[in-house]
Structure formats: C-alpha cells, structure tokens
Amino acid sequence: MDALIIKPRDKEEMSFFLELAKRLGTKVETITDNADMRLFQAMERNRQTPKVSKQKVLDTINQIINE
C-alpha cells in the first residue's frame, strides 16, 4: 500500500486535511495514532512473557553499569 505524508502548518490545516480525507472515504491515520498502536501492541506482547523479579532487573542494571 502506498502512503501520502502531508505536514500541515497548523492545527486548523490539519483538521482540514483530516476532514477532506474522511469525506473522500480514505483511511486516515496520524503518526500519533500509529505510534500509540505500536506501543499498545508491544505492551500486549510483553504481557505474555514470563515475569522477572525486581532483584533480577536491578542485578542486570548493575551489571551493565559496571561493565
């Protein structure tokens, strides 16, 4: 799929382009929306991993610092 990036000068122009795209029936996604979705997906993947103790995290951080 191809994408088009438009950098509006201000919020008013941003609203204009978003409204125009919606009226044309195109899918609209802002960079903020995309970043939020990717963060949510990463958090969901992370929830499915085994838990690590606080001490293990601190030990790993100290080990990295002392290298």
Order of alpha helices (4+ residues) and beta strands (2+ residues): alpha-alpha-alpha
